[in-house]
Amino acid sequence: MPRTSEYAEAVYQFIQEHATIEDGCRVCREPLYPWMMEELRLDRREVKGIRTAVVKELERRGLVHRPNPRSVLLMLKD
């Protein structure tokens, strides 16, 4: 199974591809669950933990910010 950092690269690319501009900020509102299940061939249980780890990894790298952990909104930091 790929490591979190490998998933993080794929997820960050997805976020960038689906980002829109809102109030001068690049944001992604597309849910990660369906895409991760299909693209990364994960089941719903696997996706939950991996998505959390990946988003935290991207936040540590300073690439995204998730203002509310219960929301699908991700803000890209440029």
Residue frames as qw, qx, qy, qz and C-alpha x, y, z in Angstrom:
[[0.000, 0.890, 0.455, 0.000, 0.00, 0.00, 0.00],
 [0.381, 0.592, -0.050, 0.708, 1.38, 3.45, -0.89],
 [0.373, -0.291, -0.475, 0.742, 2.51, 5.73, 1.89],
 [0.027, 0.826, 0.432, -0.362, 0.63, 8.85, 2.95],
 [0.119, -0.619, 0.272, 0.727, 3.09, 11.08, 1.09],
 [0.138, 0.034, 0.798, 0.586, 2.34, 9.24, -2.18],
 [0.035, 0.677, 0.734, 0.034, -1.40, 9.64, -1.65],
 [0.127, -0.758, -0.185, 0.613, -0.81, 13.29, -0.72],
 [0.141, -0.292, 0.507, 0.799, 0.72, 14.03, -4.13],
 [0.007, 0.342, 0.827, 0.446, -2.28, 12.55, -5.96],
 [0.122, -0.753, -0.610, 0.213, -4.79, 14.30, -3.70],
 [0.167, -0.633, 0.017, 0.756, -3.01, 17.65, -4.01],
 [0.080, -0.044, 0.647, 0.757, -3.12, 17.35, -7.80],
 [0.073, -0.563, -0.801, -0.190, -6.87, 16.61, -7.60],
 [0.180, -0.755, -0.389, 0.496, -7.38, 19.64, -5.35],
 [0.152, -0.436, 0.286, 0.839, -5.48, 21.91, -7.73],
 [0.034, 0.155, 0.773, 0.615, -7.42, 20.63, -10.74],
 [0.194, -0.635, -0.727, -0.176, -10.78, 21.26, -9.03],
 [0.265, -0.449, -0.326, 0.789, -9.97, 24.59, -7.38],
 [0.145, 0.787, 0.423, 0.425, -12.02, 27.69, -8.07],
 [0.228, 0.188, -0.243, 0.924, -11.52, 31.30, -7.04],
 [0.353, -0.753, -0.536, -0.144, -13.77, 32.56, -4.24],
 [0.324, -0.944, -0.041, 0.039, -13.24, 35.96, -2.64],
 [0.211, 0.860, -0.460, 0.065, -9.74, 36.07, -4.11],
 [0.438, -0.456, 0.768, -0.100, -8.75, 32.66, -2.68],
 [0.538, 0.209, -0.743, -0.339, -8.29, 29.36, -4.48],
 [0.560, -0.181, 0.633, -0.503, -10.57, 26.78, -2.89],
 [0.347, 0.043, -0.876, -0.331, -11.65, 23.24, -3.62],
 [0.597, -0.110, 0.365, -0.706, -15.14, 22.12, -2.64],
 [0.757, 0.165, -0.550, -0.313, -15.06, 18.76, -4.40],
 [0.803, -0.458, 0.309, -0.223, -15.40, 15.87, -1.94],
 [0.075, 0.595, -0.795, -0.087, -12.35, 13.64, -1.77],
 [0.635, -0.089, 0.717, -0.274, -14.17, 10.43, -0.76],
 [0.836, 0.444, 0.260, -0.194, -15.70, 9.41, -4.11],
 [0.484, 0.779, -0.397, -0.025, -12.58, 10.30, -6.07],
 [0.167, -0.575, 0.783, -0.167, -10.24, 8.49, -3.66],
 [0.752, 0.022, 0.608, -0.253, -12.44, 5.39, -3.67],
 [0.805, 0.571, 0.135, -0.089, -12.45, 5.23, -7.46],
 [0.415, 0.820, -0.383, 0.096, -8.99, 6.55, -8.35],
 [0.050, -0.596, 0.752, -0.277, -7.01, 4.97, -5.52],
 [0.701, -0.063, -0.674, -0.226, -9.21, 1.85, -5.32],
 [0.052, 0.122, -0.741, 0.658, -9.95, 2.19, -1.62],
 [0.302, -0.569, -0.750, -0.149, -13.07, 1.22, 0.28],
 [0.230, -0.827, -0.152, -0.490, -14.98, 3.77, 2.37],
 [0.757, -0.636, -0.058, 0.140, -13.39, 2.61, 5.64],
 [0.738, -0.033, 0.104, 0.666, -9.86, 2.96, 4.23],
 [0.249, 0.648, 0.211, 0.688, -10.57, 6.36, 2.70],
 [0.412, -0.876, -0.191, -0.164, -11.62, 7.91, 6.01],
 [0.702, -0.598, 0.109, 0.372, -8.28, 7.41, 7.73],
 [0.630, 0.125, 0.317, 0.697, -6.20, 8.05, 4.64],
 [0.123, 0.795, 0.302, 0.512, -8.06, 11.26, 3.76],
 [0.469, -0.881, -0.054, 0.011, -7.50, 12.62, 7.26],
 [0.730, -0.387, 0.243, 0.508, -3.80, 11.73, 7.18],
 [0.523, 0.386, 0.374, 0.661, -3.35, 13.19, 3.69],
 [0.033, -0.895, -0.227, -0.381, -5.05, 16.49, 4.51],
 [0.582, -0.790, 0.075, 0.179, -2.95, 16.81, 7.68],
 [0.723, -0.092, 0.324, 0.603, 0.17, 16.08, 5.62],
 [0.341, 0.618, 0.341, 0.621, -0.77, 18.77, 3.08],
 [0.290, -0.934, -0.120, -0.169, -1.44, 21.22, 5.93],
 [0.714, -0.552, 0.171, 0.396, 1.99, 20.42, 7.45],
 [0.607, 0.163, 0.371, 0.683, 3.57, 21.15, 4.08],
 [0.007, -0.528, -0.101, 0.843, 1.77, 24.50, 3.99],
 [0.052, 0.081, 0.718, 0.689, -0.13, 23.67, 0.80],
 [0.354, -0.513, -0.583, -0.521, -3.73, 23.71, 2.04],
 [0.125, -0.090, 0.584, -0.797, -5.81, 24.85, 4.97],
 [0.346, -0.438, -0.781, -0.279, -9.03, 23.19, 6.12],
 [0.177, -0.401, 0.234, -0.868, -10.94, 25.80, 8.15],
 [0.719, -0.201, 0.320, -0.583, -13.50, 23.28, 9.37],
 [0.131, -0.279, 0.947, 0.087, -12.66, 19.56, 9.67],
 [0.475, 0.352, 0.763, -0.261, -16.31, 18.64, 9.02],
 [0.480, 0.751, 0.025, -0.453, -16.40, 20.53, 5.71],
 [0.845, 0.280, 0.308, 0.336, -15.15, 19.47, 2.29],
 [0.239, 0.963, -0.063, 0.109, -13.74, 22.98, 1.77],
 [0.771, -0.250, 0.096, 0.577, -9.98, 23.11, 1.32],
 [0.150, 0.977, -0.063, -0.139, -8.20, 26.41, 0.82],
 [0.833, 0.261, -0.012, 0.487, -5.02, 26.35, -1.25],
 [0.343, -0.843, 0.101, 0.402, -2.12, 28.39, 0.01],
 [0.709, 0.642, 0.052, 0.285, -0.20, 29.96, -2.84]]
